[in-house]
Structure formats: structure tokens, C-alpha cells
Amino acid sequence: MKTRTSTWLAWGIMALSVVLAVVSWFLDHKNRGAGGLTIQWLLAPGSMLLFCAPGALIIAHRPGNSMGWLLCIIGLTAGLAGFTGEYGTYAMLTAPGSLPAGVVGSWLGDMLILPFFGLMPLIFLLFPTGKPLSRGWGVVGLATVATTVYLTAAIALGEPRLGGDGGPLNPTYVPSVGNHVGFDTLIMGLGLLLLLALASLLSVGVRYEQAQGIERQQLKWFAYGSVVLIASLIGAVPALWSGVVIPVLLGFGLFTSCIAVAILRYHLYDIDRLIRRTVTYGLLTVLLGLTYLGGVLLLRQVASPLTGQSNLAVAGSTLAVAALFQPARGHIQVAVDQRFNRRRYDAARTIDTFTTRLSEQIDLDMLNAELLAVVDQTMQPLHASLWLRPPPTRSSQLATPSMLRPVGETTRQPASSRQ
């Protein structure tokens, strides 16, 4: 596809997603008193925007990479599910007869929810190149699509009513199919889809082991966004029962943003530093939070019977947390560097060791060799040379570049061939 055509199509998809989101929110506002779903009001249109925006950026700049198209398809599926569901509710409950094809809208709203989740594992299979690792992994992708189509068709043909027992009649219900497609069949299909999703997630680890150079950095961005998404989904499970979906949307937004950054940004910023700081301050927040809560509870038990005041416990815990901040941060930073940023940790130890030996070393040749070894281990240049100025003579106190003499050098392979 030509670049100009793909750019226009990408921004057309983005404009369509914005229109669908606005209309969905407007219809939900009208449906609030007629059974409109708060989760659907925010999750479907919000997911559409969070998937379509990065997808459109990728299409505009990398039209040959199927990741952009996949993100847009998933986003539009979520947006259409929300729009058609709200449309059906308005046409059948809020203002009956005011809009045509209300049953069709409700039917599409029910049928498009499963493809939104069923297509998500393909992201793990195709990132970052837009192609599976091998034909075997391609079979996993085809099985995922086939299972999603089967479950969608089973619901479309085997469920007698839309949206549960109290919903309208399903216009595509086939009694013979409904007699064979029961609850157990749907559970088995969902279980198979879950296994395929786990296999797709496993392919990311396999791809990382085989990756080199830029692709390995891209996978680090992807892994970072995936961990945040999974953490947001797990943390939002209790909140979903009350209709709060902000953590889920934040997780989706960071996940898709990491995909766009990894594909579009060549140098990929400094993902190792981002991961290190996220882990460090995440652990620090948990530690200080537990310390604060434990201090408040303990000091209340001790101080309240003596003074009758609970503010003393809060003040004491606050002071304790403030005093622990810098020491805890330092220890956690060292532990994280030792585990997640081993190169920096080893480089710091190498420099400390060399500094100690520098005061004891008197052999110039040995010192030259050790200095080149330290530079090679810490900075890892492709080539390093050490040039020394000879002692000044009586005729000239200043040495010219031609007078410098090499005393040692080291050469290593390029980074792409080392990984």
C-alpha cells in the first residue's frame, strides 16, 4: 500500500473511532435510566481510542507492519461493541421505536465482545515484526482465530436470548444448534482460547532469546507494557464489580503506547533505566506504605492508652517513613541493579577495585593493561587505545601529537554480533 494511502486510511480509522466514542457516550447518557451499563460506557469506547490511536500512528509510519492494522481492528471491534450495544438499548428500552434495527444493534453488541478479547493474543504472536516466529507459531495464531470464530458462532446460533435470560429474542437462534451447544461446550472453548493465549505469551520469551540488537530492545518495551497491563487487570478485579474501569484503561493505554514506541522509535530511549526506576520506586512505595501502616497501628496501641491521642501515632509514623526514605532507596537501588542492571553493578565494582589497586600499583606496564581492561569492561567500546606523552626534553617542554606513543589497545566485536 502506498504511504499516502495508508496515512489517509490510518487517520480515517482514528476519526471513525473518535466519532463512535462520542456517540457511544451520548447514547449511554440517555440510557442511564434504562439499563445502560457503566462499564460498557467507559471500557468499550475508551479501549477503542487507546488501541486505534497507536495503531493509526504505526500504520502512518510503518504500513508494512501488521501490528498497526491489528491494533486498529481490535480497537474498532471494542468500539463497535460499545456503540451497537448502546444503540440497541436506546432503540428498544429508552425510546422504543425511535430508531430502526434495535435488535440488530443489541445482537452486534453481544457478538463483538468476544472477538475483542479473542484477537488480543495475536499481539503477542506478531510483535514486533508483524509476523510469527515460524510456521508452528503461525498455527497457534490460526487456531486462536478459529476458536474465536467458533465461540462467536456458537453464541450467535445457540443462545436463545440476547444479554441473558431477560433480554430480547436472538434473531439468529437455531434450536438444533442450541440443543448441542451447551454451557460445557462454551467452557471448553474458552479454556482452549486461554491455553492458546498462554502459548502466545510464551512465544514472546522464545523470540527474546533469539532476538538481537534493536529487536531485543523492542521486546523489553513490550514486556514492560505487558507487565503493567497484567498488574492493572489483576488489581482492578475487585473494582470491576462496582463499575470502576480506570485501572484497566490505564493498563491498556500504557501497553499500546509501549508497542507504538518500540516500533516507531529507533533508539528506543533508555528502557533499562525506565524498568529499573519503576521497580525501584514500586518496591520503595510498598515498603514505606507497609512501614507507615504498621507504625500507625503499633503506636496507636502503645500511645493511645497513655496520652489518649491518636495524632501522635500518625506523626511518629510519618517521621519514621521520612527517615527511612533515603537509606531504603539506596539499598533497594543496589539490589535492583544487582538483579536487573547487572552491567552497571559490575561496572561500579570494577571501578572501585581499580581505584584501590591504583594506589598500590607501581608497574607502569601492568597499570596500562589494567586501565584498558577497566575501560573494556565498563564502557565496552568497539576499540580502545591508550597513548602516553613521553617525558619532556630540554629542547621542548610541550609534546606534539606526533610525539605521543601507543602503549596498549583493545578491540571487541560489534554489539550486534555479541548479543
PAKE-83708 format. One record per residue: residue in one letter; x, y, z of N, C-alpha, C in turn. Coordinates in steps of 0.02 Angstrom, whole numbers, padded with zeros to 5 digits, always signed. Each point is the difference from the previous one (the first is absolute). Example, Ala and Ser with C-alpha at 12.3 -4.5 7.8 and 13.67 -1.06 7.14 Angstrom:
<atoms>
A+00660-00284+00390-00045+00059+00000+00045+00060+00000 S-00018+00053-00036+00042+00059+00003-00039+00055+00037 
</atoms>
This chain:
<atoms>
M+00042-00059+00000-00042+00059+00000+00044+00062+00000 K-00019+00050-00040+00039+00061-00003-00002+00037+00067 T+00053+00037+00013+00005+00034+00064-00055+00051+00010 R-00016+00039-00052-00052+00050+00006-00068-00032+00013 T-00014-00055-00036-00064-00034+00010-00005-00028+00071 S+00053-00031+00023-00002-00029+00067-00006+00055+00053 T+00030+00058-00012-00006+00055+00048-00072+00026+00005 W-00030+00011-00059-00070+00021+00001-00046-00051+00032 L+00013-00065-00014-00041-00053+00030+00010-00003+00075 A+00062+00010+00023+00014-00002+00072-00038+00054+00036 W+00004+00062-00025-00035+00054+00034-00075-00003-00010 G-00022-00033-00053-00072-00013-00007-00025-00047+00053 I+00039-00052+00015-00018-00046+00054-00002+00036+00067 M+00049+00044+00011+00001+00037+00062-00060+00046+00006 A-00018+00034-00054-00059+00044+00001-00064-00040+00013 L-00005-00059-00032-00059-00042+00012-00004-00022+00072 S+00057-00016+00031-00001-00021+00070-00022+00056+00045 V+00021+00061-00015-00021+00058+00041-00076+00011-00006 V-00026-00004-00061-00072+00010-00011-00040-00054+00037 L+00022-00064-00006-00036-00054+00034+00003+00009+00076 A+00057+00022+00026+00006+00010+00072-00047+00055+00024 V-00003+00056-00036-00043+00055+00021-00074-00021-00003 V-00019-00033-00054-00070-00022-00006-00017-00051+00054 S+00047-00045+00015-00013-00050+00052-00010+00033+00068 W+00041+00049+00016-00007+00035+00064-00066+00039+00002 F-00021+00029-00056-00063+00036-00002-00059-00047+00010 L+00001-00058-00034-00054-00048+00008-00002-00029+00071 D+00059-00011+00030+00001-00025+00069-00031+00051+00048 H+00013+00064-00013-00030+00051+00043-00076-00003-00004 K-00026-00014-00058-00072-00006-00008-00026-00065+00030 N+00042-00052+00002-00022-00066+00023+00009-00011+00074 R+00025+00048+00036+00016-00012+00071-00061-00025+00039 G-00058+00025-00016-00060-00021+00037-00034-00059-00031 A+00031-00032-00051-00034-00055-00035+00046-00061-00006 G+00043-00009+00048+00041-00061+00000+00066+00007-00035 G+00023+00062-00014+00065+00008-00031+00056-00022+00047 L+00053-00030-00026+00055-00027+00040+00056+00051+00006 T+00017+00017+00062+00054+00048+00011+00067-00028-00025 I+00013-00065+00011+00062-00030-00023+00005+00006-00076 Q-00054-00015-00034+00001+00004-00073+00009+00072-00023 W-00028+00048+00039+00005+00071-00019+00073+00022-00004 L+00042-00023+00045+00069+00023+00002+00049-00049-00032 L-00010-00065+00010+00049-00050-00021+00003-00007-00076 A-00058-00007-00033+00001-00012-00072+00025+00061-00039 P-00030+00060+00008+00026+00058-00037+00071+00018+00021 G+00015-00005+00065+00068+00015+00022+00052-00047-00029 S-00016-00065-00001+00046-00049-00030+00009+00013-00074 M-00053+00020-00033+00005+00014-00072+00050+00056-00013 L-00005+00054+00038+00046+00056-00010+00072-00020+00017 L+00008-00038+00054+00067-00018+00023+00034-00050-00047 F-00039-00038-00038+00029-00046-00049+00007+00033-00068 C-00049+00039-00020+00001+00029-00067+00052+00055-00007 A+00011+00040+00052+00048+00055-00006+00071-00026-00012 P+00026-00047+00040+00067-00027-00017+00000-00039-00065 G-00055-00036-00014-00004-00036-00063+00003+00045-00061 A-00035+00057+00004+00002+00047-00056+00070+00030-00009 L+00034+00014+00055+00069+00025-00005+00046-00050-00034 I-00007-00063+00019+00042-00052-00030-00016-00008-00075 I-00064+00001-00018-00019-00006-00070+00028+00058-00041 A-00004+00061+00028+00023+00059-00037+00075-00002-00013 H+00039-00030+00045+00073+00000-00006+00028-00067-00022 R-00034-00055+00017+00024-00067-00018-00059-00040-00029 P-00024+00018-00059-00059-00034-00027+00012-00074-00014 G+00062-00021-00009+00014-00070-00013-00001-00044+00061 N-00002+00030+00060-00002-00038+00062-00072-00012+00020 S-00019-00064+00005-00070-00016+00014-00022+00017+00071 M+00046+00020+00045-00019+00016+00068-00047+00060+00002 G+00011+00050-00042-00044+00057-00001-00071-00018-00021 W-00006-00041-00051-00066-00022-00023-00034-00042+00053 L+00038-00043+00033-00030-00043+00052-00026+00042+00058 L+00038+00050+00022-00023+00043+00054-00064+00038-00020 C-00003+00023-00061-00060+00036-00023-00060-00047-00004 I+00010-00062-00023-00056-00047-00003-00026-00016+00069 I+00046-00011+00048-00022-00014+00069-00036+00060+00029 G+00027+00060-00011-00032+00060+00026-00069+00012-00029 L-00005-00007-00066-00066+00010-00032-00050-00052+00022 T+00023-00062+00012-00045-00052+00025-00029+00020+00067 A+00044+00025+00045-00025+00022+00066-00047+00059-00007 G+00018+00048-00043-00043+00059-00009-00067-00016-00030 L-00001-00044-00049-00063-00019-00031-00044-00039+00049 A+00033-00041+00043-00039-00036+00050-00035+00049+00047 G+00036+00051+00023-00031+00049+00044-00053+00042-00035 F+00013+00022-00062-00048+00042-00036-00064-00038-00015 T+00007-00060-00028-00060-00038-00019-00040-00021+00061 G+00035-00016+00055-00036-00018+00061-00041+00058+00027 E+00030+00060+00001-00037+00059+00023-00056+00019-00048 Y+00013-00010-00064-00051+00014-00051-00061-00045+00011 G+00014-00065+00010-00055-00047+00011-00040+00016+00063 T+00035+00018+00054-00034+00018+00062-00044+00062-00009 Y+00025+00049-00036-00040+00061-00011-00060-00014-00044 A+00010-00040-00054-00055-00013-00047-00053-00045+00028 M+00018-00043+00050-00048-00049+00025-00027+00017+00069 L+00038+00037+00041-00021+00013+00068-00009+00074+00015 T+00049+00041-00017-00005+00071+00017-00055+00035-00040 A+00002-00009-00065-00051+00031-00044-00022-00052-00051 P-00043-00046+00020-00020-00054-00046-00030+00027-00065 G+00025-00027-00055-00024+00019-00066+00029+00063-00028 S+00042+00036+00038+00028+00062-00026+00055-00012-00051 L+00035-00055+00005+00054-00017-00047-00012-00069-00028 P+00018-00011-00063-00011-00066-00030+00054-00050+00022 A-00016-00064-00010+00047-00055+00009+00031-00001+00070 G-00042+00008+00050+00025-00003+00068+00024-00070+00019 V-00035-00051-00025+00020-00069+00015+00068-00015-00032 V+00010+00025-00061+00065-00010-00034+00056+00032+00040 G-00013+00060+00027+00050+00033+00040+00018-00040+00062 S-00051-00025+00036+00013-00041+00059+00037-00065-00019 W-00018-00029-00056+00032-00062-00023+00075+00013-00014 L+00015+00054-00036+00070+00016-00014+00039+00016+00064 G-00033+00034+00047+00034+00016+00063+00020-00062+00038 D-00042-00053-00003+00018-00062+00034+00052-00040-00039 M-00004+00001-00066+00044-00043-00040+00071+00027-00006 L+00010+00065+00008+00066+00030-00010+00044+00002+00062 I-00029-00018+00058+00040+00003+00061+00053-00055+00000 L-00019-00061-00020+00048-00055+00001+00057+00010-00049 P-00011+00022-00063+00057+00012-00044+00050+00051+00026 F-00023+00049+00039+00046+00049+00029+00052-00035+00044 F-00022-00046+00043+00047-00036+00043+00035-00057-00038 G-00035-00030-00049+00030-00055-00036+00058+00019-00045 L+00000+00063-00025+00054+00022-00044+00060+00027+00038 M-00007+00012+00065+00056+00027+00039+00062-00045-00002 P-00006-00068+00006+00061-00040-00001+00042+00007-00064 L-00031+00022-00055+00039+00008-00062+00053+00054+00008 I-00011+00048+00045+00051+00051+00011+00064-00032+00025 F-00006-00048+00045+00060-00033+00027+00035-00042-00054 L-00039-00027-00046+00030-00042-00052+00036+00041-00053 L-00024+00059-00016+00025+00038-00057+00049+00055+00018 F+00002+00021+00062+00045+00055+00018+00072-00024-00001 P+00049+00042-00024-00008+00068-00030+00001+00000-00076 T+00015-00057-00031+00010-00001-00073-00065-00002-00039 G-00055-00018+00034-00063-00009-00035-00009-00069-00030 K+00048-00045+00015-00003-00069-00025+00015-00048+00057 P-00028-00061-00002+00016-00049+00052+00072-00025-00008 L+00026-00030+00053+00068-00024+00000+00012-00054-00053 S-00048-00045-00007+00007-00056-00047-00069-00023-00020 R-00002-00052-00041-00065-00027-00021-00037-00031+00059 G+00038-00029+00046-00033-00029+00059-00036+00052+00041 W+00032+00057+00011-00034+00054+00036-00055+00030-00042 G+00006-00002-00065-00055+00023-00043-00062-00043+00008 V+00011-00066+00011-00057-00045+00013-00036+00020+00064 V+00038+00021+00051-00031+00023+00062-00044+00061-00013 G+00023+00046-00043-00041+00057-00017-00063-00019-00037 L+00005-00047-00048-00059-00022-00037-00049-00036+00047 A+00027-00040+00047-00044-00034+00048-00036+00050+00045 T+00034+00054+00017-00032+00053+00041-00057+00033-00037 V+00011+00017-00064-00053+00030-00040-00057-00049-00009 A+00015-00063-00015-00053-00050-00011-00041-00011+00064 T+00033-00003+00057-00037-00009+00063-00044+00060+00015 T+00024+00060-00014-00040+00060+00011-00061+00001-00046 V+00010-00019-00063-00057-00003-00047-00050-00053+00023 Y+00025-00058+00022-00045-00053+00022-00042+00022+00060 L+00031+00030+00051-00037+00022+00059-00050+00054-00018 T+00019+00046-00043-00046+00053-00021-00060-00029-00036 A+00013-00048-00045-00055-00032-00037-00044-00041+00047 A+00031-00033+00049-00039-00040+00047-00047+00044+00041 I+00024+00059+00020-00044+00046+00037-00054+00029-00045 A+00019+00016-00062-00048+00030-00046-00056-00048-00019 L+00016-00064-00006-00050-00049-00023-00029-00041+00057 G+00034-00003+00057-00023-00045+00053-00031+00034+00060 E+00003+00067+00006-00030+00034+00057-00069+00026-00020 P-00052-00020+00037-00068+00021-00020-00015+00074+00011 R+00034+00031+00048-00014+00071+00014+00065+00040+00003 L-00005+00064-00013+00057+00045+00000+00010+00029+00070 G+00061+00001+00023+00016+00031+00064-00026-00038+00060 G-00013-00064-00006-00024-00039+00057-00072-00020-00006 D-00026-00028+00054-00068-00027-00002-00053+00053-00009 G+00011+00060+00025-00051+00052-00004+00004+00043-00061 G+00046-00014-00046+00009+00042-00059-00048-00018-00056 P+00003+00037-00055-00044-00014-00057+00020-00065-00034 L-00045-00025-00042+00013-00062-00036+00057+00009-00050 N+00041-00052-00005+00056+00001-00047-00026-00015-00070 P+00008+00046-00047-00027-00012-00068+00037-00055-00038 T+00060-00018+00019+00038-00052-00035+00000-00067+00038 Y-00042-00006+00050-00001-00062+00039-00025-00058-00041 V+00036-00056+00002-00019-00062-00034-00010-00053+00053 P-00061-00026+00010-00012-00048+00055+00044-00062-00004 S+00012-00026-00060+00042-00060-00005+00071+00013+00024 V+00026+00060-00015+00067+00017+00024-00001+00012+00075 G-00052+00032+00024-00005+00013+00072-00003-00063+00041 N-00030-00054-00028-00003-00063+00036+00068-00034+00007 H+00046+00014-00046+00066-00031+00001+00053+00044+00032 V-00010+00065-00001+00048+00046+00028-00024+00020+00070 G+00028-00031+00050-00019+00015+00068+00053+00038+00038 F-00011+00005+00065+00047+00036+00042+00069-00033+00001 D+00001-00067+00002+00064-00036+00002+00040+00012-00064 T-00034+00003-00057+00036+00012-00063+00032+00069-00001 L-00036+00050+00024+00028+00067+00002+00059+00005+00048 I-00005-00034+00058+00056+00000+00048+00061-00032-00030 M-00009-00056-00037+00057-00032-00032+00031+00045-00052 G-00041+00035-00039+00026+00046-00050+00038+00058+00032 L-00027+00027+00054+00036+00054+00035+00065-00024+00031 G+00000-00062+00025+00062-00029+00027+00052-00008-00054 L-00021-00023-00059+00047-00007-00056+00028+00069-00020 L-00043+00050-00001+00022+00067-00018+00051+00026+00051 L-00010-00016+00064+00047+00021+00052+00067-00035-00009 L+00000-00064-00017+00063-00036-00011+00037+00029-00060 L-00036+00016-00053+00032+00031-00058+00029+00068+00017 A-00035+00038+00043+00026+00065+00021+00065-00009+00040 L+00003-00051+00044+00061-00013+00037+00057-00022-00046 A-00016-00039-00051+00051-00020-00049+00026+00061-00038 S-00045+00046-00017+00021+00061-00034+00046+00042+00044 L-00016+00002+00065+00043+00036+00047+00069-00033+00005 L+00001-00066-00004+00064-00036+00003+00043+00017-00061 S-00031+00014-00056+00039+00015-00060+00042+00064+00009 V-00023+00046+00044+00039+00061+00012+00067-00018+00031 G+00000-00047+00048+00063-00021+00030+00046-00035-00049 V-00029-00041-00043+00040-00034-00051+00030+00051-00049 R-00041+00048-00020+00025+00051-00046+00056+00042+00032 Y-00007+00013+00065+00051+00040+00034+00067-00037+00002 E-00002-00066+00011+00062-00039+00001+00035+00001-00068 Q-00038+00004-00054+00028+00000-00067+00015+00070-00027 A-00024+00051+00034+00006+00069-00026+00070+00027+00012 Q+00017+00049-00041+00063+00036+00005-00011+00074-00013 G+00042+00041+00029+00000+00071-00016-00065+00035+00016 I-00026+00036-00050-00060+00041+00009-00061-00042+00019 E-00007-00059-00029-00059-00041+00015-00002-00019+00073 R+00058-00012+00030+00001-00016+00072-00022+00060+00041 Q+00019+00060-00019-00023+00060+00035-00076+00009-00009 Q-00025-00014-00060-00072+00004-00011-00038-00048+00045 L+00026-00060+00008-00033-00049+00043+00003+00020+00073 K+00051+00037+00021+00001+00026+00068-00056+00050+00011 W-00011+00045-00048-00057+00046+00004-00066-00039+00004 F-00006-00050-00042-00062-00040-00002-00011-00036+00066 A+00053-00029+00028-00006-00035+00064-00019+00048+00055 Y+00028+00060-00001-00016+00051+00050-00075+00017-00002 G-00025+00014-00061-00071+00015-00006-00045-00058+00018 S+00022-00062-00016-00041-00059+00016-00006-00010+00075 V+00056+00009+00036-00002-00008+00073-00046+00051+00032 V+00003+00062-00024-00044+00052+00027-00073-00016-00015 L-00014-00025-00061-00069-00018-00018-00026-00056+00044 I+00040-00052+00009-00022-00057+00042-00010+00022+00072 A+00045+00042+00025-00008+00025+00069-00063+00042+00007 S-00016+00041-00050-00060+00041+00003-00063-00043-00003 L+00002-00053-00040-00058-00045-00005-00012-00037+00066 I+00055-00024+00031-00007-00035+00063-00023+00047+00055 G+00029+00060+00002-00019+00047+00051-00070+00028-00007 A-00027-00002-00062-00066+00029-00012-00057-00050+00007 V+00016-00064+00013-00053-00050+00005-00051+00018+00053 P+00019+00019+00062-00052+00019+00049-00039+00062-00021 A+00034+00047-00035-00034+00062-00018-00050-00010-00057 L+00011-00051-00043-00045-00010-00056-00072-00015+00022 W-00007-00030+00058-00067-00016+00024-00041+00064+00014 S+00035+00054+00015-00034+00064+00012+00001+00046-00060 G+00025-00024-00057-00001+00039-00061+00059+00046-00009 V+00053-00006+00040+00059+00042-00005+00050-00033-00047 V+00014+00032-00057+00044-00031-00050+00059+00044-00017 I+00012+00053+00039+00057+00044-00013+00066-00038+00001 P+00014-00045+00050+00063-00036-00002+00010-00042-00063 V-00055-00030-00025+00005-00040-00060+00018+00044-00060 L-00032+00057-00005+00015+00045-00056+00071+00027+00003 L+00024+00014+00060+00069+00023+00007+00049-00055-00022 G-00016-00062+00019+00042-00056-00021+00000-00009-00075 F-00058+00003-00031-00005-00005-00073+00038+00057-00034 G-00008+00061+00028+00032+00057-00031+00076-00005+00002 L+00028-00020+00057+00073-00007+00004+00024-00058-00043 F-00038-00054-00003+00019-00058-00040+00005+00018-00074 T-00052+00031-00027+00001+00018-00071+00050+00055-00014 S+00011+00045+00048+00050+00053-00010+00070-00029-00004 C+00014-00051+00041+00065-00033-00003+00010-00035-00067 I-00053-00028-00028+00005-00032-00066+00017+00052-00052 A-00034+00058+00002+00014+00052-00050+00070+00028+00007 V+00023+00011+00062+00068+00026+00010+00051-00050-00025 A-00009-00064+00015+00048-00051-00020+00006-00005-00076 I-00055+00008-00036+00001-00008-00073+00023+00064-00034 L-00020+00058+00025+00013+00063-00035+00066+00033+00020 R+00021-00008+00061+00060+00034+00024+00060-00045-00009 Y+00048+00021-00041+00057-00043-00017+00045-00011+00061 H+00019+00054+00035+00046-00007+00056-00034-00025+00064 L-00066+00002+00002-00039-00031+00054+00015+00030+00069 Y+00024+00062+00000+00014+00035+00063+00045-00044+00045 D-00014-00004+00064+00041-00040+00046-00048-00044+00040 I-00022-00054-00030-00049-00043+00032+00028-00032+00063 D+00065-00016+00001+00030-00030+00060-00006+00047+00060 R+00012+00065-00012-00007+00048+00055-00072+00005+00023 L-00047-00001-00048-00071+00005+00017-00021-00061+00042 I+00020-00059-00020-00017-00061+00037+00030+00004+00070 R+00063+00021+00004+00034+00002+00065-00035+00049+00047 R-00017+00059-00025-00033+00049+00043-00070-00023+00020 T-00036-00032-00046-00067-00024+00017+00003-00052+00055 V+00045-00048-00006+00007-00052+00051+00023+00030+00066 T+00049+00046-00003+00027+00030+00061-00053+00038+00038 Y-00034+00046-00034-00049+00041+00035-00064-00038+00016 G-00015-00052-00038-00056-00043+00018+00012-00037+00065 L+00060-00031+00006+00017-00034+00063+00006+00050+00057 L+00028+00059-00013+00007+00050+00053-00068+00023+00024 T-00048+00009-00045-00067+00021+00020-00034-00053+00043 V+00006-00063-00021-00030-00055+00040+00031-00003+00069 L+00068+00004+00003+00034-00005+00064-00019+00057+00047 L+00001+00062-00026-00016+00057+00043-00073+00000+00020 G-00044-00023-00047-00070-00004+00017-00014-00049+00056 L+00032-00059-00004-00009-00049+00054+00030+00025+00065 T+00057+00035-00005+00031+00028+00060-00046+00051+00033 Y-00030+00042-00041-00045+00052+00026-00061-00031+00034 L-00032-00047-00034-00059-00031+00030+00017-00039+00063 G+00056-00037-00003+00020-00037+00060+00017+00046+00058 G+00033+00057-00016+00017+00047+00053-00062+00032+00031 V-00048+00018-00042-00062+00030+00026-00036-00048+00046 L-00006-00063-00022-00037-00049+00041+00038-00014+00065 L+00066-00006-00004+00038-00016+00060+00000+00058+00049 L+00013+00060-00025+00003+00058+00045-00068+00017+00030 R-00053-00014-00037-00067+00011+00029-00012-00046+00059 Q+00023-00062-00006-00009-00047+00055+00041+00021+00061 V+00059+00029-00013+00044+00019+00056-00016+00069+00027 A-00010+00050-00045-00007+00069+00022-00070+00018+00022 S-00051-00028-00032-00068+00020+00017-00018-00013+00073 P+00017-00058+00029-00017-00009+00072+00037+00049+00045 L+00059+00024-00021+00039+00044+00043-00020+00073-00008 T-00010+00022-00061-00013+00071-00013-00072+00014-00020 G-00034-00052-00024-00068+00010-00024-00005+00034-00067 Q+00057+00007-00036+00001+00033-00064+00026-00048-00053 S-00033-00001-00057+00022-00043-00056+00042+00039-00050 N+00001+00068+00004+00040+00039-00047+00074-00013+00010 L+00020-00019+00061+00070-00014+00013+00023-00060-00041 A-00043-00049-00010+00018-00059-00040+00011+00019-00073 V-00043+00043-00026+00007+00022-00070+00064+00041-00009 A+00013+00045+00046+00060+00041-00005+00063-00042+00006 G+00001-00048+00047+00058-00043+00008+00013-00043-00061 S-00053-00027-00029+00008-00042-00060+00024+00041-00059 T-00024+00062-00005+00022+00043-00055+00075+00016+00006 L+00022+00014+00061+00071+00014+00011+00042-00062-00015 A-00024-00058+00020+00037-00061-00013+00007-00013-00075 V-00054+00010-00038+00003-00009-00072+00048+00049-00032 A-00001+00063+00023+00046+00050-00028+00072-00018+00014 A+00014-00027+00060+00068-00019+00017+00024-00061-00039 L-00046-00044-00016+00018-00062-00036+00005+00009-00075 F-00023+00056-00027-00005+00007-00073+00067-00008-00034 Q+00049+00041+00018+00065-00002-00034+00037-00066+00011 P+00006-00026+00061+00035-00065+00009-00035-00056-00037 A-00067-00002+00003-00035-00054-00034+00008+00006-00075 R-00002+00061-00026+00009+00010-00072+00069-00024-00022 G+00052+00016+00039+00067-00022-00018+00007-00075-00002 H-00025-00034+00052+00005-00074+00002-00041-00032-00055 I-00060+00025-00013-00041-00028-00053+00031+00011-00068 Q+00030+00060-00010+00033+00014-00064+00057-00048-00013 V+00040-00015+00051+00055-00047-00008-00026-00070-00016 A-00053-00021+00035-00028-00066-00013-00029-00005-00070 V-00034+00052-00022-00029-00001-00067+00054+00001-00053 D+00052+00041+00010+00055+00001-00048+00034-00068-00004 Q+00008-00032+00057+00033-00065+00001-00041-00053-00037 R-00067+00008+00001-00043-00050-00032-00019+00019-00071 F-00018+00064-00012-00028+00019-00065+00048+00042-00042 N+00052+00028+00030+00048+00041-00037+00070-00021+00019 R+00015-00063-00015+00063-00029+00023+00060+00036-00029 R-00006+00026-00061+00056+00033-00031+00022+00062+00041 R-00048+00039+00022+00017+00059+00039+00029-00020+00067 Y-00028-00052+00032+00025-00023+00064+00071-00025-00006 D+00014-00041-00051+00067-00026-00010+00049+00056-00018 A-00023+00049-00039+00044+00056-00018+00020+00040+00062 A-00047+00012+00045+00016+00038+00061+00051-00038+00042 R-00010-00066+00006+00047-00040+00040+00069-00002-00033 T+00002-00004-00066+00064-00001-00035+00039+00065+00010 I-00035+00056-00004+00033+00065+00010+00025+00007+00072 D-00041-00023+00049+00023+00004+00070+00062-00042+00011 T+00001-00060-00030+00059-00043+00008+00061+00031-00032 F-00008+00030-00060+00056+00031-00035+00026+00060+00039 T-00045+00039+00030+00021+00058+00040+00042-00022+00059 T-00018-00055+00031+00039-00026+00056+00069-00022-00022 R+00003-00036-00056+00064-00025-00025+00044+00056-00028 L-00032+00055-00021+00038+00054-00030+00050+00030+00050 S-00019+00001+00063+00045+00029+00050+00057-00048+00019 E-00008-00063-00020+00051-00050+00018+00043-00019-00060 Q-00021+00014-00060+00034-00024-00060+00056+00048-00019 I+00060-00027-00009+00057+00041-00020+00028-00022-00067 D-00021-00058-00025+00023-00024-00065-00041+00035-00054 L+00032+00042-00042-00036+00038-00050-00032-00044-00053 D+00034-00052-00022-00028-00044-00051-00062-00037+00027 M+00004-00023+00062-00057-00034+00030-00058+00049+00009 L+00015+00062+00018-00052+00051+00009-00034+00015-00067 N+00038+00003-00054-00030+00013-00065-00048-00056-00019 A+00020-00062+00011-00042-00057-00017-00064+00000+00042 E+00006+00015+00064-00059+00001+00044-00047+00057-00020 L+00028+00058-00018-00043+00056-00021-00040-00017-00062 L+00032-00032-00049-00037-00020-00061-00052-00053+00017 A+00015-00045+00046-00049-00051+00019-00060+00031+00034 V+00011+00051+00042-00056+00033+00033-00043+00036-00051 V+00030+00035-00047-00039+00035-00052-00040-00050-00041 D+00031-00057-00017-00035-00050-00040-00059-00030+00037 Q+00007-00012+00066-00054-00032+00038-00056+00048+00016 T+00016+00062+00013-00051+00047+00022-00036+00035-00057 M+00038+00024-00050-00029+00038-00055-00012-00042-00062 Q+00036-00056-00007-00007-00047-00055+00003+00034-00068 P+00055+00038-00014+00006+00031-00067+00021-00051-00052 L-00011+00016-00063+00023-00044-00053+00077-00001-00004 H+00031+00057+00016+00073+00003-00003+00024+00051+00051 A+00052-00016+00037+00028+00046+00049+00076-00001-00005 S+00031+00058+00000+00073+00006-00003+00023+00047+00055 L+00058-00014+00028+00029+00042+00052+00065+00029-00027 W+00003+00067-00003+00059+00035-00026+00029+00042+00057 L+00065-00004+00009+00034+00037+00053+00049+00050-00030 R+00006+00057+00031+00048+00051-00021+00068-00017+00031 P+00052+00001-00040+00067-00015+00028+00022+00056+00046 P+00049-00014+00042+00025+00052+00045+00027+00059-00040 P-00012+00062+00023+00024+00059-00037+00076+00003-00002 T+00027+00023-00056+00073+00009-00008+00019+00072+00012 R+00065+00013+00000+00023+00069+00011-00018+00046-00057 S-00002-00028-00061-00013+00042-00059-00073+00019-00005 S-00044-00041+00028-00072+00015-00006-00036-00025+00062 Q-00033+00044+00034-00038-00018+00060-00070-00025-00018 L-00023+00011-00061-00067-00021-00022+00006-00055-00052 A-00041-00050+00006+00001-00055-00048-00052+00012-00053 T+00019-00011-00062-00046+00005-00056-00035-00067-00010 P-00057+00000-00038-00034-00064-00012+00044-00053-00030 S+00048+00020-00041+00043-00049-00031+00046-00034+00049 M+00010+00031+00059+00045-00028+00050-00036-00052+00044 L-00068-00002-00002-00036-00048+00041+00013-00071-00025 R+00005-00047+00046+00014-00069-00019-00053-00046+00029 P-00025-00048-00040-00050-00048+00027+00034-00050+00047 V-00033-00013+00055+00028-00049+00048-00046-00060+00008 G-00059+00002-00030-00046-00057+00005-00064+00014-00036 E-00036-00051-00020-00065+00007-00032-00040-00063+00009 T-00065+00007-00009-00045-00057+00004-00055+00009-00051 T-00025-00055-00028-00052+00001-00051-00051-00054+00016 R-00064+00016-00008-00053-00049+00011-00046-00002-00060 Q-00041-00053-00003-00048-00007-00056-00056+00050+00008 P-00035+00017-00055-00058+00045+00005-00053-00028+00045 A-00042+00045+00028-00051-00022+00048-00050-00047-00032 S-00016+00010-00064-00051-00042-00032+00023-00072-00006 S+00065-00011-00007+00024-00069-00006+00013-00031+00068 R+00004+00041+00054+00012-00028+00066-00064-00026+00031 Q-00057+00029-00015-00062-00019+00034-00026-00066-00026 
</atoms>
